Amino acid sequence: MVSDPEPPVLVVQGLSTLLTMDRSLPPVPLVDRFDLTVKPGERWAIVGESGSGKSITARSIMGLIDPPLSFSADRIEVDGVDLTHAGRDAWREVRGTRIAMILQDPLTALSPVFTIGNQLVETIRRGAVTALDARIRALELMRDVGLSEPERRMAAYPHQLSGGMRQRVAIALALASRPRVLIADEPTTALDVTVQAQILRLLVGLSQDLRTAIIMITHDIGILPGFADRIAVMYAGRVMEAGPVSDVLRAPQHPYTRALLRARPGREPAAPRRRLPIIGGAPPDLLQPRRGCPFAARCTLALPVCSDVEPLTVAVGQIRVACHLAGLPSEEVR
Ligand code: SF4
């Protein structure tokens, strides 16, 4: 008998996040019909330039959107809990228990006036465990995230730790309630390359050992090999291409993804490490009315139809791609 496939821990369908500047004007979509299905232990990367909508997408999935922004979705389900029409209380309950987030600057998650141990124990005690059990769990978490000498570190204040150690503590705090989904918004951007590699290895280990699904928001396409299982490439609030990382890196279907990969760091050995690929032109002004493909003004392959008609998302093998050229033989479109 074939057992059921593991159910996803996160389902997002048709998520749109709108900016309402003035009630007399139509709202501006900053995220447009975003879809994502994540399985336990899976590692996703959401990639794109600054302003592509990836961080707003992450905040929307966490239910952390305030006016003048608002969001809606056909379906949002976290670890089996349907949040599609949920109010703030339901979101608050799910946040930090089933889904958690770490940010680029770990100090935003840490109080400067309490020790690391105090903050971890207090977070764990919100789950109504005894002080002793919470301390044991705090030490266990510190070991899980690779903090050496956990007993000694418990007494340290955030400013006494290095940036890499603070990020490990922030990850431990996020994991305190054993969330099934961890969203990591540029968690390694402020760290040097060696510490960045350590944190990425740590996240890979957590996804494998604890089956925590991880969604990494990043500018840095250089981190994808060895980290992500699947990738979604965002541009102007839309997913341009999504699928298994190996397929997308081997045979990218969208001209924007190809441009990102052509410009990726490390292609020229002598070039300094760059996190942001350089592509000619600039992203569209999202405040202006849209028409056609959002990448048309920068696309070297644009056809006349591209400026008028927005491409639908279609499947090419296991990749989903939003481009009028999708599925054409590569020699015809390069
Ligand atoms: Fe380029 Fe047209 Fe494809 Fe947009 S739809 S990426 S403009 S070819």
Boltz pocket constraint, residues with backbone or C-beta under 6 A from the ligand:
constraints:
  - pocket:
      binder: B
      contacts: [[A, 254], [A, 255], [A, 256], [A, 293], [A, 294], [A, 295], [A, 296], [A, 297], [A, 299], [A, 300], [A, 301], [A, 302], [A, 303], [A, 306], [A, 309], [A, 311], [A, 322], [A, 323], [A, 324], [A, 325]]
      max_distance: 6.0
